[in-house]
Amino acid sequence: MANNTILERLEGLRSRFDEVSTLITDPNVIADQRRFIKLTKEYKDLSSILAVRKKYVEALKGLDEAKDLLSSESDPEMREMAREQVSTCEALIPQLEEEIKLLLIPSDPQDDRNVILEIRGGTGGDEAALFAGDLFRMYSKYCESKGWNLTISSFSEGSAGGFKEIICSVTGEKVYGTLKYESGVHRVQRVPATETQGRVHTSAASVAILPEAEPFDVEINEGEIKWDTFRSSGAGGQNVNKVESGVRLRYNWKNPNTGVVEEILIECTETRDQPKNKERALSRLRTFIYDKEHQKYIDDIASKRKTMVSTGDRSAKIRTYNYPQGRITDHRINYTIYNLNAFMDGDIQDCIDHLIVAENAERMKESQL
């Protein structure tokens, strides 16, 4: 019965695949970039599902043929071959069913996007800024291991080191789909360098992972943007202090969810080239507005779930880093490991994998798979 149910759910996808295959070659569709990108992604997703469907149908057919052979064949050699085929197919079919179920879960349309990564020191003063710096180093090393490109847009250093705030762009394959689980408050428990009594202090830093918006995702009246330029500070040679390459934009935006007009202020000193910094600042403006406009959609998803894995309240405490015990605990899924040093060196994939499994389990329940 389960086999029939899965095949029934897959049946309508073949005709949709044929339809999408035709649409993405239509010049009118290609001219509509928003629609073309959406259909191209659907084509890729449907291709993956139908490829697994083909393997699944072949495994079901192979199992039936092997069972028929066992019931009708008397030759010992042929019967042994049939038994091996039955064993192989019976092991493969449940694996393919699970793979199909995962592929049938409606994917987050933003998973393939690049991201804006924001890290801010929270409660804890200098120690919070130092911890924000440690988190930045952790994500830098993780991005490097994934082959992603991380570029700093702007930062504000803490008085004792680390960062009060650091904002970066991360580009690569499925960046948002992987890093989105990191949004929230990260708490650290350790003895600060400034502590003379050896007491453990608790500090925090917040991490925001924002899906980078495309130019056609939001409407911005560029004529209403107020631009300022200033001299960048920090490393970069004489050019940094002599040339006004840093840019600052101010933009008044009406939040459609609240009706309140907000002034958005964005600075960018990412490159020594002022036009490039303007382009990056505009990208961050689009991302900020896109994120705000989609927050209601994100909240609606979170409210339907029993636990919050990748969506919901960004002020929620998601993880604790306990240095005396060398322990990492993710509070959303009760995940605890004792390899803090490796974790802070960017070895965070296992935790992310557990979060993905928990997220998929929730979404399977929603989809009644």
DRENFIVEX-903728 format. One record per residue (C-alpha): residue number from 1; residue in one letter; z, x, y. Coordinates in Angstrom, 1 decimal, decimal comma, always signed. Example, Ala and Ser with C-alpha at 12.3 -4.5 7.8 and 13.67 -1.06 7.14 Angstrom:
% DRENFIVEX-903728
1	A	+7,8	+12,3	-4,5
2	S	+7,1	+13,7	-1,1
***
This chain:
% DRENFIVEX-903728
1	M	+0,0	+0,0	+0,0
2	A	+0,9	+2,9	+2,4
3	N	-2,5	+4,4	+1,7
4	N	-4,3	+1,2	+2,5
5	T	-2,3	+0,8	+5,7
6	I	-3,1	+4,3	+6,9
7	L	-6,8	+3,8	+6,1
8	E	-6,8	+0,5	+7,9
9	R	-5,4	+2,1	+11,0
10	L	-8,1	+4,8	+10,8
11	E	-11,0	+2,5	+10,2
12	G	-11,6	+1,5	+13,8
13	L	-11,5	+5,1	+15,0
14	R	-14,9	+6,0	+13,6
15	S	-16,8	+3,5	+15,7
16	R	-14,8	+4,6	+18,8
17	F	-15,7	+8,2	+18,0
18	D	-19,4	+7,3	+18,0
19	E	-19,0	+5,4	+21,2
20	V	-17,2	+8,3	+23,0
21	S	-19,8	+10,8	+21,6
22	T	-22,5	+8,8	+23,4
23	L	-20,5	+8,3	+26,6
24	I	-19,8	+12,0	+27,3
25	T	-23,5	+12,7	+27,4
26	D	-24,2	+9,9	+29,9
27	P	-25,1	+11,4	+33,4
28	N	-23,2	+8,6	+35,2
29	V	-20,0	+9,4	+33,2
30	I	-20,4	+13,2	+33,7
31	A	-20,6	+12,5	+37,5
32	D	-17,3	+10,7	+37,4
33	Q	-15,0	+13,7	+36,8
34	R	-11,8	+11,8	+36,2
35	R	-13,5	+9,6	+33,5
36	F	-15,4	+12,5	+31,9
37	I	-12,2	+14,6	+31,5
38	K	-10,4	+11,7	+30,0
39	L	-13,2	+10,9	+27,5
40	T	-13,6	+14,6	+26,6
41	K	-10,0	+14,8	+25,6
42	E	-10,3	+11,5	+23,6
43	Y	-13,3	+13,0	+21,8
44	K	-11,4	+16,1	+20,9
45	D	-8,4	+14,0	+19,6
46	L	-10,6	+11,7	+17,6
47	S	-12,4	+14,7	+16,1
48	S	-9,1	+16,1	+14,8
49	I	-8,0	+12,7	+13,3
50	L	-11,3	+12,1	+11,6
51	A	-11,3	+15,6	+10,1
52	V	-7,9	+15,0	+8,5
53	R	-9,1	+11,5	+7,5
54	K	-12,0	+13,0	+5,5
55	K	-9,6	+15,3	+3,6
56	Y	-7,3	+12,4	+3,0
57	V	-10,1	+10,1	+1,5
58	E	-11,2	+13,1	-0,7
59	A	-7,7	+13,6	-2,0
60	L	-7,3	+9,9	-2,8
61	K	-10,7	+9,9	-4,5
62	G	-9,8	+13,1	-6,4
63	L	-6,5	+11,6	-7,6
64	D	-8,2	+8,4	-9,0
65	E	-10,9	+10,4	-10,7
66	A	-8,4	+12,8	-12,3
67	K	-6,3	+9,8	-13,6
68	D	-9,4	+8,1	-15,0
69	L	-10,2	+11,4	-16,8
70	L	-6,7	+11,6	-18,3
71	S	-7,0	+8,1	-19,7
72	S	-10,5	+8,5	-21,2
73	E	-10,8	+12,2	-22,1
74	S	-9,5	+13,6	-25,5
75	D	-10,6	+17,3	-25,0
76	P	-7,3	+19,3	-24,3
77	E	-9,0	+21,6	-21,9
78	M	-10,4	+18,8	-19,8
79	R	-7,1	+17,0	-19,9
80	E	-5,3	+20,1	-18,6
81	M	-7,8	+20,4	-15,7
82	A	-7,2	+16,7	-14,9
83	R	-3,4	+17,2	-15,0
84	E	-3,7	+20,1	-12,5
85	Q	-5,9	+18,0	-10,2
86	V	-3,4	+15,1	-10,3
87	S	-0,6	+17,5	-9,5
88	T	-2,6	+19,1	-6,6
89	C	-3,6	+15,7	-5,1
90	E	-0,1	+14,2	-5,4
91	A	+1,3	+17,1	-3,5
92	L	-1,4	+17,1	-0,8
93	I	-1,6	+13,3	-0,1
94	P	+1,9	+13,0	+1,4
95	Q	+1,3	+16,1	+3,6
96	L	-2,0	+14,6	+4,9
97	E	-0,2	+11,3	+5,5
98	E	+2,4	+13,0	+7,7
99	E	-0,3	+14,9	+9,5
100	I	-2,2	+11,7	+10,2
101	K	+0,9	+9,9	+11,4
102	L	+1,5	+12,7	+13,9
103	L	-2,1	+12,5	+15,1
104	L	-1,9	+8,7	+15,5
105	I	+1,1	+9,0	+17,9
106	P	-0,3	+8,4	+21,4
107	S	-0,2	+11,8	+23,0
108	D	+1,2	+12,5	+26,5
109	P	-2,0	+12,6	+28,6
110	Q	-0,4	+15,4	+30,7
111	D	+0,2	+17,8	+27,7
112	D	-2,9	+19,9	+28,4
113	R	-2,1	+20,5	+32,0
114	N	-0,9	+23,7	+33,6
115	V	+2,5	+23,6	+35,3
116	I	+4,5	+24,4	+38,4
117	L	+7,8	+25,9	+37,2
118	E	+10,8	+25,7	+39,6
119	I	+14,1	+27,3	+38,9
120	R	+17,1	+26,8	+41,3
121	G	+20,6	+28,2	+41,2
122	G	+23,1	+25,4	+41,2
123	T	+26,9	+25,4	+41,2
124	G	+28,5	+28,8	+40,9
125	G	+27,3	+30,8	+44,0
126	D	+26,1	+34,3	+43,3
127	E	+26,6	+33,9	+39,5
128	A	+24,3	+30,8	+39,6
129	A	+21,6	+32,8	+41,4
130	L	+21,9	+35,6	+38,8
131	F	+21,6	+33,1	+36,0
132	A	+18,5	+31,6	+37,6
133	G	+17,1	+35,2	+37,6
134	D	+17,9	+35,5	+33,9
135	L	+16,1	+32,2	+33,2
136	F	+13,1	+33,4	+35,1
137	R	+13,0	+36,6	+33,0
138	M	+13,4	+34,5	+29,8
139	Y	+10,4	+32,2	+30,8
140	S	+8,3	+35,2	+31,9
141	K	+8,7	+36,9	+28,5
142	Y	+8,0	+33,6	+26,7
143	C	+4,9	+33,0	+28,7
144	E	+3,8	+36,6	+28,0
145	S	+4,3	+36,0	+24,3
146	K	+2,1	+32,9	+24,5
147	G	-0,7	+34,7	+26,4
148	W	-0,1	+32,4	+29,5
149	N	-0,4	+33,6	+33,0
150	L	+2,7	+33,2	+35,2
151	T	+2,3	+33,7	+39,0
152	I	+5,1	+33,6	+41,5
153	S	+4,4	+31,3	+44,5
154	S	+7,6	+31,7	+46,5
155	F	+11,2	+32,8	+46,0
156	S	+14,5	+33,2	+47,8
157	E	+16,7	+36,0	+46,5
158	G	+20,4	+35,7	+45,9
159	S	+22,8	+38,0	+47,9
160	A	+24,0	+39,7	+44,7
161	G	+20,6	+39,5	+42,9
162	G	+18,7	+36,9	+41,0
163	F	+17,2	+33,9	+42,8
164	K	+18,5	+31,0	+44,8
165	E	+15,1	+29,5	+44,1
166	I	+11,9	+30,7	+42,5
167	I	+8,7	+28,7	+42,1
168	C	+5,8	+29,8	+39,9
169	S	+2,5	+28,5	+38,5
170	V	+1,9	+28,8	+34,7
171	T	-1,6	+28,5	+33,3
172	G	-2,8	+28,5	+29,7
173	E	-3,3	+26,3	+26,7
174	K	-1,1	+23,2	+26,5
175	V	+1,5	+24,6	+28,9
176	Y	+3,0	+21,3	+30,0
177	G	+3,1	+20,0	+26,4
178	T	+5,2	+23,0	+25,4
179	L	+7,4	+23,7	+28,5
180	K	+8,2	+20,1	+29,5
181	Y	+11,2	+20,2	+27,2
182	E	+12,8	+22,8	+29,5
183	S	+13,3	+20,4	+32,5
184	G	+17,0	+19,8	+33,2
185	V	+20,2	+21,6	+34,0
186	H	+21,0	+24,8	+32,1
187	R	+24,6	+25,8	+32,0
188	V	+26,0	+29,3	+31,5
189	Q	+29,4	+30,4	+30,4
190	R	+30,2	+34,1	+30,8
191	V	+32,3	+36,6	+32,7
192	P	+30,6	+37,3	+36,0
193	A	+30,1	+41,0	+37,2
194	T	+32,3	+40,2	+40,2
195	E	+35,2	+38,9	+38,0
196	T	+38,1	+41,3	+37,9
197	Q	+40,4	+39,3	+35,6
198	G	+37,9	+39,0	+32,8
199	R	+37,8	+35,2	+33,0
200	V	+34,9	+33,2	+31,8
201	H	+33,2	+31,2	+34,5
202	T	+30,8	+28,2	+34,2
203	S	+27,7	+28,1	+36,4
204	A	+24,4	+26,2	+36,3
205	A	+20,8	+26,4	+37,3
206	S	+18,2	+23,6	+37,3
207	V	+14,7	+23,9	+35,8
208	A	+11,8	+21,6	+36,8
209	I	+8,5	+21,6	+34,9
210	L	+5,9	+19,7	+36,9
211	P	+2,4	+19,0	+35,4
212	E	-0,1	+20,5	+37,8
213	A	-2,2	+17,8	+39,5
214	E	-6,0	+17,9	+39,7
215	P	-7,6	+17,3	+43,1
216	F	-8,7	+13,8	+42,2
217	D	-5,2	+12,8	+40,9
218	V	-3,8	+12,0	+44,3
219	E	-5,1	+11,1	+47,8
220	I	-4,1	+13,5	+50,6
221	N	-5,2	+13,2	+54,2
222	E	-5,7	+16,9	+54,8
223	G	-6,2	+16,3	+58,6
224	E	-2,5	+15,3	+58,8
225	I	-1,2	+18,5	+57,2
226	K	+0,5	+20,8	+59,7
227	W	+0,0	+24,5	+58,9
228	D	+2,0	+27,5	+60,0
229	T	+1,5	+31,1	+59,0
230	F	+4,1	+33,9	+58,8
231	R	+4,5	+37,5	+57,6
232	S	+5,5	+37,8	+54,0
233	S	+8,5	+39,8	+53,0
234	G	+9,1	+41,9	+49,9
235	A	+7,1	+44,4	+47,9
236	G	+3,4	+44,8	+48,5
237	G	+2,9	+47,7	+50,9
238	Q	+2,3	+47,7	+54,6
239	N	-0,1	+44,8	+54,6
240	V	+2,7	+42,4	+53,7
241	N	+4,7	+42,9	+56,9
242	K	+1,7	+43,3	+59,3
243	V	-0,6	+40,5	+58,3
244	E	+0,4	+36,8	+58,5
245	S	-0,7	+36,0	+54,9
246	G	+2,2	+33,6	+54,1
247	V	+1,5	+29,9	+54,8
248	R	+3,8	+26,9	+55,3
249	L	+2,6	+23,3	+55,2
250	R	+4,3	+20,1	+56,4
251	Y	+3,1	+16,7	+55,3
252	N	+4,5	+13,2	+55,8
253	W	+4,1	+11,2	+52,7
254	K	+5,1	+7,6	+52,0
255	N	+6,7	+7,2	+48,6
256	P	+5,1	+4,2	+47,0
257	N	+8,1	+3,6	+44,8
258	T	+10,6	+3,4	+47,6
259	G	+8,5	+2,9	+50,7
260	V	+10,3	+5,7	+52,4
261	V	+8,3	+8,3	+54,4
262	E	+9,3	+11,8	+53,4
263	E	+8,4	+15,1	+55,0
264	I	+7,2	+17,6	+52,4
265	L	+7,7	+21,3	+53,2
266	I	+5,9	+23,9	+51,1
267	E	+5,7	+27,7	+51,5
268	C	+3,4	+30,1	+49,6
269	T	+3,3	+33,9	+49,7
270	E	+1,6	+34,2	+46,3
271	T	-1,2	+36,5	+47,5
272	R	-2,1	+38,8	+50,4
273	D	-5,0	+36,4	+51,1
274	Q	-4,1	+33,6	+53,5
275	P	-6,9	+31,2	+52,4
276	K	-5,8	+31,6	+48,8
277	N	-2,2	+30,9	+49,7
278	K	-3,4	+27,8	+51,5
279	E	-5,2	+26,7	+48,4
280	R	-2,1	+27,3	+46,2
281	A	+0,1	+25,5	+48,7
282	L	-2,3	+22,5	+48,6
283	S	-2,1	+22,6	+44,8
284	R	+1,7	+22,5	+44,9
285	L	+1,5	+19,6	+47,4
286	R	-0,7	+17,6	+45,0
287	T	+1,6	+18,4	+42,1
288	F	+4,7	+17,3	+44,1
289	I	+3,1	+14,0	+45,0
290	Y	+1,7	+13,4	+41,6
291	D	+5,1	+14,0	+40,0
292	K	+6,8	+11,6	+42,4
293	E	+4,3	+8,9	+41,9
294	H	+4,5	+9,2	+38,1
295	Q	+8,3	+9,3	+38,0
296	K	+8,6	+5,5	+37,5
297	Y	+6,2	+5,8	+34,5
298	I	+8,4	+8,6	+33,2
299	D	+11,6	+6,6	+33,7
300	D	+10,2	+3,6	+31,9
301	I	+9,4	+5,8	+28,8
302	A	+12,9	+7,3	+28,9
303	S	+14,6	+3,9	+29,1
304	K	+12,9	+2,8	+25,9
305	R	+14,2	+5,7	+23,9
306	K	+17,6	+6,2	+22,4
307	T	+17,7	+9,9	+23,3
308	M	+16,0	+11,8	+26,1
309	V	+14,0	+14,8	+24,8
310	S	+11,3	+15,6	+27,2
311	T	+11,6	+12,9	+29,8
312	G	+14,2	+11,2	+31,9
313	D	+16,9	+12,4	+34,3
314	R	+16,3	+15,9	+35,4
315	S	+19,9	+16,2	+36,5
316	A	+21,0	+15,9	+32,9
317	K	+22,7	+18,9	+31,3
318	I	+20,4	+19,9	+28,5
319	R	+21,5	+23,3	+27,3
320	T	+24,5	+25,7	+27,4
321	Y	+24,3	+29,5	+27,1
322	N	+27,7	+30,8	+26,0
323	Y	+27,8	+34,6	+26,3
324	P	+31,3	+35,4	+24,8
325	Q	+30,2	+33,6	+21,6
326	G	+26,5	+34,6	+21,8
327	R	+25,7	+30,9	+21,4
328	I	+22,9	+28,6	+22,6
329	T	+23,4	+24,9	+22,3
330	D	+20,8	+22,2	+23,2
331	H	+22,8	+19,0	+23,7
332	R	+19,9	+16,6	+23,3
333	I	+19,4	+17,4	+19,6
334	N	+22,7	+19,1	+18,7
335	Y	+20,8	+22,4	+18,1
336	T	+23,0	+25,5	+18,0
337	I	+22,1	+29,1	+17,2
338	Y	+23,8	+32,4	+17,7
339	N	+21,0	+34,7	+18,9
340	L	+21,6	+34,6	+22,6
341	N	+20,2	+38,1	+23,3
342	A	+16,9	+37,3	+21,6
343	F	+16,8	+33,9	+23,2
344	M	+17,2	+35,4	+26,7
345	D	+14,4	+37,8	+25,8
346	G	+12,0	+34,9	+25,5
347	D	+12,5	+34,0	+21,8
348	I	+12,8	+30,2	+22,6
349	Q	+10,0	+28,8	+20,3
350	D	+12,3	+27,7	+17,5
351	C	+14,3	+25,6	+19,9
352	I	+11,2	+24,1	+21,4
353	D	+9,9	+23,4	+17,9
354	H	+13,0	+21,4	+17,0
355	L	+12,7	+19,4	+20,3
356	I	+9,0	+18,6	+19,4
357	V	+10,1	+17,4	+15,9
358	A	+12,8	+15,2	+17,5
359	E	+10,3	+13,8	+20,1
360	N	+7,7	+13,1	+17,4
361	A	+10,3	+11,3	+15,2
362	E	+11,2	+9,0	+18,2
363	R	+7,5	+8,3	+18,9
364	M	+6,8	+7,5	+15,3
365	K	+9,5	+4,9	+15,3
366	E	+8,0	+3,4	+18,5
367	S	+4,5	+3,3	+16,9
368	Q	+6,0	+1,9	+13,6
369	L	+4,3	+4,6	+11,6
***
